Amino acid sequence: ITVNGDSKTDTVDSSFGRCPYFLIYETENESFKFIANPYQDSQTSVGASVASLAVEMNAEAVISANPGPKAFNILKDANIKIYHAPANTKIRSVISAFEKNELNQLEEYIPYQG
């Protein structure tokens, strides 16, 4: 989950590639950890780098407000499910919605609407 801080009380960040943190959530045991985004301040191909990181980490799904087209294609090609969560939504709400299968799974890239 692309998030704007390293606390359970934080929210989904509006950016995919430049979000400050990732929340790695394990559905099997409900554990989680926050990872600082190593690409946040990179100059180019930030979204693609973050998507490649998700592939390397064997992610099964990504939840974000705004994966760009390159990132979207990398994730889809790796068979990683992509879910939309509105920016500024509380992390706990997003996890709850995910567990209830209430998040929209994105099948095709949709440009960010703000």
C-alpha positions in Angstrom: 0.0 0.0 0.0 1.5 3.4 -0.9 1.2 5.5 2.2 2.3 8.9 3.4 3.8 7.9 6.8 5.0 5.0 8.9 2.1 4.7 11.3 -1.2 2.8 11.2 -2.9 6.1 11.6 -1.5 7.5 8.3 -3.3 7.5 5.0 -2.9 6.4 1.4 -0.6 8.8 -0.5 -1.7 10.4 -3.7 1.5 9.3 -5.5 2.6 5.8 -6.5 6.3 6.3 -7.3 7.0 9.2 -5.0 5.1 8.1 -1.9 7.2 8.3 1.2 6.5 4.8 2.5 5.1 1.4 1.5 3.0 -0.6 3.9 3.6 -4.3 3.4 0.6 -6.2 4.8 0.4 -9.9 5.1 -3.2 -11.1 5.0 -2.4 -14.6 6.3 -1.3 -13.3 9.8 -2.4 -9.7 9.6 1.2 -8.5 10.1 2.6 -5.4 8.6 5.8 -3.4 8.2 6.6 0.0 6.8 9.4 0.4 4.3 10.8 3.8 3.3 10.6 4.4 -0.5 14.2 4.3 -1.8 13.1 5.9 -5.1 11.1 8.8 -3.7 13.7 11.4 -4.7 14.9 9.7 -7.9 14.9 11.8 -11.1 13.5 9.4 -13.7 11.4 6.2 -14.0 10.3 6.4 -10.4 7.0 4.6 -10.9 8.7 1.8 -13.0 11.4 1.4 -10.3 8.8 1.1 -7.5 6.8 -1.4 -9.6 9.9 -3.4 -10.2 10.6 -3.4 -6.4 7.1 -4.8 -5.9 7.9 -7.6 -8.4 11.2 -8.3 -6.6 9.4 -8.5 -3.3 6.9 -11.1 -4.8 3.9 -8.9 -4.0 0.6 -10.4 -4.8 -1.3 -7.1 -4.9 -0.6 -3.4 -4.9 -3.0 -0.8 -3.4 -2.5 2.8 -4.5 -4.3 6.0 -5.5 -2.3 6.5 -8.7 -0.1 4.0 -10.4 1.2 5.5 -13.6 1.1 3.8 -17.0 4.6 2.3 -16.9 4.2 1.0 -13.4 0.8 -0.3 -14.2 2.1 -2.3 -17.1 5.0 -3.7 -15.1 2.7 -4.9 -12.4 0.2 -6.4 -14.8 2.9 -8.2 -16.7 4.1 -9.7 -13.4 0.5 -10.8 -12.6 0.3 -8.5 -9.6 -3.2 -7.4 -8.9 -3.7 -3.6 -8.7 -6.3 -2.0 -6.5 -7.4 1.6 -6.3 -7.7 3.3 -2.9 -8.5 7.0 -2.8 -5.7 9.3 -1.6 -6.0 10.3 2.0 -8.0 7.3 3.0 -7.0 5.9 6.4 -4.8 2.8 6.2 -7.1 0.8 8.5 -10.1 1.6 6.3 -8.2 0.4 3.2 -7.1 -2.8 4.8 -10.7 -3.5 6.0 -12.0 -2.8 2.5 -9.4 -5.0 0.9 -10.3 -7.9 3.3 -14.0 -7.5 2.5 -13.2 -7.4 -1.3 -14.6 -3.9 -1.5 -11.7 -2.2 -3.4 -11.8 -1.7 -7.1 -9.4 -3.9 -8.9 -8.0 -2.1 -11.9 -7.9 -4.1 -15.1 -6.6 -1.2 -17.3 -4.7 2.0 -16.7 -6.9 4.9 -15.8 -5.3 8.4 -15.7 -5.3 10.0 -12.3 -8.4 12.2 -11.8 -7.2 14.2 -8.7 
